């Protein structure tokens, strides 16, 4: 039986969003930017 919701796709998108928003929020709080390195295999 197939699971109706693509959990893997949703989890990947969620972690990507967290990875992008965390440095943005840190910049708002500290005024210092951060580097975001994204690598895919």
Backbone as XML, in Angstrom:
<?xml version="1.0"?>
<chain id="A" units="angstrom">
  <residue number="1" name="UNK">
    <atom name="N" x="0.831" y="-1.178" z="0.000"/>
    <atom name="CA" x="0.000" y="0.000" z="0.000"/>
    <atom name="C" x="0.883" y="1.251" z="0.000"/>
  </residue>
  <residue number="2" name="UNK">
    <atom name="N" x="0.516" y="2.182" z="-0.812"/>
    <atom name="CA" x="1.281" y="3.423" z="-0.925"/>
    <atom name="C" x="0.792" y="4.444" z="0.087"/>
  </residue>
  <residue number="3" name="UNK">
    <atom name="N" x="1.751" y="5.148" z="0.683"/>
    <atom name="CA" x="1.398" y="6.193" z="1.643"/>
    <atom name="C" x="0.913" y="7.418" z="0.879"/>
  </residue>
  <residue number="4" name="UNK">
    <atom name="N" x="-0.195" y="8.019" z="1.268"/>
    <atom name="CA" x="-0.794" y="9.087" z="0.464"/>
    <atom name="C" x="-0.009" y="10.403" z="0.433"/>
  </residue>
  <residue number="5" name="UNK">
    <atom name="N" x="0.813" y="10.658" z="1.413"/>
    <atom name="CA" x="1.524" y="11.932" z="1.474"/>
    <atom name="C" x="3.016" y="11.698" z="1.241"/>
  </residue>
  <residue number="6" name="UNK">
    <atom name="N" x="3.646" y="12.449" z="0.337"/>
    <atom name="CA" x="5.087" y="12.278" z="0.093"/>
    <atom name="C" x="5.908" y="12.868" z="1.243"/>
  </residue>
  <residue number="7" name="UNK">
    <atom name="N" x="6.088" y="12.079" z="2.305"/>
    <atom name="CA" x="6.774" y="12.547" z="3.516"/>
    <atom name="C" x="8.199" y="13.010" z="3.209"/>
  </residue>
  <residue number="8" name="UNK">
    <atom name="N" x="8.914" y="12.258" z="2.377"/>
    <atom name="CA" x="10.294" y="12.631" z="2.044"/>
    <atom name="C" x="10.385" y="13.993" z="1.395"/>
  </residue>
  <residue number="9" name="UNK">
    <atom name="N" x="9.491" y="14.279" z="0.475"/>
    <atom name="CA" x="9.503" y="15.579" z="-0.212"/>
    <atom name="C" x="9.158" y="16.710" z="0.750"/>
  </residue>
  <residue number="10" name="UNK">
    <atom name="N" x="8.191" y="16.470" z="1.607"/>
    <atom name="CA" x="7.790" y="17.509" z="2.560"/>
    <atom name="C" x="8.900" y="17.775" z="3.575"/>
  </residue>
  <residue number="11" name="UNK">
    <atom name="N" x="9.564" y="16.716" z="4.032"/>
    <atom name="CA" x="10.632" y="16.876" z="5.018"/>
    <atom name="C" x="11.818" y="17.614" z="4.405"/>
  </residue>
  <residue number="12" name="UNK">
    <atom name="N" x="12.167" y="17.277" z="3.191"/>
    <atom name="CA" x="13.275" y="17.949" z="2.506"/>
    <atom name="C" x="12.980" y="19.437" z="2.344"/>
  </residue>
  <residue number="13" name="UNK">
    <atom name="N" x="11.777" y="19.768" z="1.939"/>
    <atom name="CA" x="11.394" y="21.164" z="1.791"/>
    <atom name="C" x="11.403" y="21.906" z="3.112"/>
  </residue>
  <residue number="14" name="UNK">
    <atom name="N" x="10.961" y="21.228" z="4.170"/>
    <atom name="CA" x="10.937" y="21.855" z="5.490"/>
    <atom name="C" x="12.344" y="22.167" z="5.984"/>
  </residue>
  <residue number="15" name="UNK">
    <atom name="N" x="13.255" y="21.205" z="5.832"/>
    <atom name="CA" x="14.639" y="21.442" z="6.264"/>
    <atom name="C" x="15.310" y="22.516" z="5.414"/>
  </residue>
  <residue number="16" name="UNK">
    <atom name="N" x="14.980" y="22.586" z="4.137"/>
    <atom name="CA" x="15.517" y="23.644" z="3.278"/>
    <atom name="C" x="15.032" y="25.010" z="3.749"/>
  </residue>
  <residue number="17" name="UNK">
    <atom name="N" x="13.759" y="25.099" z="4.057"/>
    <atom name="CA" x="13.193" y="26.359" z="4.548"/>
    <atom name="C" x="13.846" y="26.783" z="5.860"/>
  </residue>
  <residue number="18" name="UNK">
    <atom name="N" x="14.022" y="25.847" z="6.779"/>
    <atom name="CA" x="14.674" y="26.167" z="8.055"/>
    <atom name="C" x="16.107" y="26.635" z="7.813"/>
  </residue>
  <residue number="19" name="UNK">
    <atom name="N" x="16.813" y="25.968" z="6.890"/>
    <atom name="CA" x="18.190" y="26.352" z="6.585"/>
    <atom name="C" x="18.302" y="27.733" z="5.970"/>
  </residue>
  <residue number="20" name="UNK">
    <atom name="N" x="17.296" y="28.166" z="5.243"/>
    <atom name="CA" x="17.315" y="29.492" z="4.634"/>
    <atom name="C" x="16.891" y="30.567" z="5.638"/>
  </residue>
  <residue number="21" name="UNK">
    <atom name="N" x="15.863" y="30.288" z="6.421"/>
    <atom name="CA" x="15.334" y="31.304" z="7.332"/>
    <atom name="C" x="16.217" y="31.532" z="8.561"/>
  </residue>
  <residue number="22" name="UNK">
    <atom name="N" x="16.967" y="30.524" z="8.996"/>
    <atom name="CA" x="17.811" y="30.679" z="10.183"/>
    <atom name="C" x="18.868" y="31.773" z="9.999"/>
  </residue>
  <residue number="23" name="UNK">
    <atom name="N" x="19.649" y="31.790" z="8.905"/>
    <atom name="CA" x="20.606" y="32.889" z="8.736"/>
    <atom name="C" x="19.938" y="34.255" z="8.550"/>
  </residue>
  <residue number="24" name="UNK">
    <atom name="N" x="18.766" y="34.264" z="7.933"/>
    <atom name="CA" x="18.065" y="35.540" z="7.769"/>
    <atom name="C" x="17.644" y="36.094" z="9.120"/>
  </residue>
  <residue number="25" name="UNK">
    <atom name="N" x="17.125" y="35.242" z="9.987"/>
    <atom name="CA" x="16.728" y="35.683" z="11.325"/>
    <atom name="C" x="17.944" y="36.113" z="12.147"/>
  </residue>
  <residue number="26" name="UNK">
    <atom name="N" x="19.053" y="35.393" z="11.998"/>
    <atom name="CA" x="20.282" y="35.780" z="12.709"/>
    <atom name="C" x="20.763" y="37.150" z="12.243"/>
  </residue>
  <residue number="27" name="UNK">
    <atom name="N" x="20.622" y="37.434" z="10.939"/>
    <atom name="CA" x="21.022" y="38.750" z="10.426"/>
    <atom name="C" x="20.150" y="39.851" z="11.006"/>
  </residue>
  <residue number="28" name="UNK">
    <atom name="N" x="18.854" y="39.583" z="11.154"/>
    <atom name="CA" x="17.963" y="40.582" z="11.742"/>
    <atom name="C" x="18.311" y="40.849" z="13.207"/>
  </residue>
  <residue number="29" name="UNK">
    <atom name="N" x="18.721" y="39.811" z="13.914"/>
    <atom name="CA" x="19.013" y="39.970" z="15.338"/>
    <atom name="C" x="20.389" y="40.568" z="15.598"/>
  </residue>
  <residue number="30" name="UNK">
    <atom name="N" x="21.396" y="40.197" z="14.795"/>
    <atom name="CA" x="22.763" y="40.631" z="15.070"/>
    <atom name="C" x="23.270" y="41.688" z="14.112"/>
  </residue>
  <residue number="31" name="UNK">
    <atom name="N" x="22.668" y="41.794" z="12.925"/>
    <atom name="CA" x="23.154" y="42.730" z="11.920"/>
    <atom name="C" x="24.312" y="42.187" z="11.112"/>
  </residue>
  <residue number="32" name="UNK">
    <atom name="N" x="24.726" y="40.949" z="11.379"/>
    <atom name="CA" x="25.843" y="40.324" z="10.675"/>
    <atom name="C" x="25.293" y="39.219" z="9.782"/>
  </residue>
  <residue number="33" name="UNK">
    <atom name="N" x="25.693" y="39.224" z="8.527"/>
    <atom name="CA" x="25.235" y="38.196" z="7.600"/>
    <atom name="C" x="25.953" y="36.878" z="7.804"/>
  </residue>
  <residue number="34" name="UNK">
    <atom name="N" x="25.404" y="35.835" z="7.244"/>
    <atom name="CA" x="25.992" y="34.505" z="7.291"/>
    <atom name="C" x="26.032" y="33.940" z="5.886"/>
  </residue>
  <residue number="35" name="UNK">
    <atom name="N" x="26.928" y="32.980" z="5.676"/>
    <atom name="CA" x="27.021" y="32.331" z="4.383"/>
    <atom name="C" x="26.230" y="31.030" z="4.407"/>
  </residue>
  <residue number="36" name="UNK">
    <atom name="N" x="25.443" y="30.815" z="3.381"/>
    <atom name="CA" x="24.660" y="29.602" z="3.253"/>
    <atom name="C" x="25.238" y="28.784" z="2.121"/>
  </residue>
  <residue number="37" name="UNK">
    <atom name="N" x="25.740" y="27.599" z="2.446"/>
    <atom name="CA" x="26.351" y="26.716" z="1.465"/>
    <atom name="C" x="25.406" y="25.550" z="1.211"/>
  </residue>
  <residue number="38" name="UNK">
    <atom name="N" x="24.900" y="25.449" z="-0.014"/>
    <atom name="CA" x="23.974" y="24.378" z="-0.362"/>
    <atom name="C" x="24.661" y="23.480" z="-1.379"/>
  </residue>
  <residue number="39" name="UNK">
    <atom name="N" x="24.695" y="22.200" z="-1.072"/>
    <atom name="CA" x="25.327" y="21.245" z="-1.962"/>
    <atom name="C" x="24.375" y="20.080" z="-2.190"/>
  </residue>
  <residue number="40" name="UNK">
    <atom name="N" x="24.279" y="19.655" z="-3.405"/>
    <atom name="CA" x="23.465" y="18.477" z="-3.705"/>
    <atom name="C" x="24.323" y="17.449" z="-4.414"/>
  </residue>
  <residue number="41" name="UNK">
    <atom name="N" x="24.073" y="16.226" z="-4.104"/>
    <atom name="CA" x="24.833" y="15.134" z="-4.725"/>
    <atom name="C" x="24.083" y="14.529" z="-5.863"/>
  </residue>
</chain>
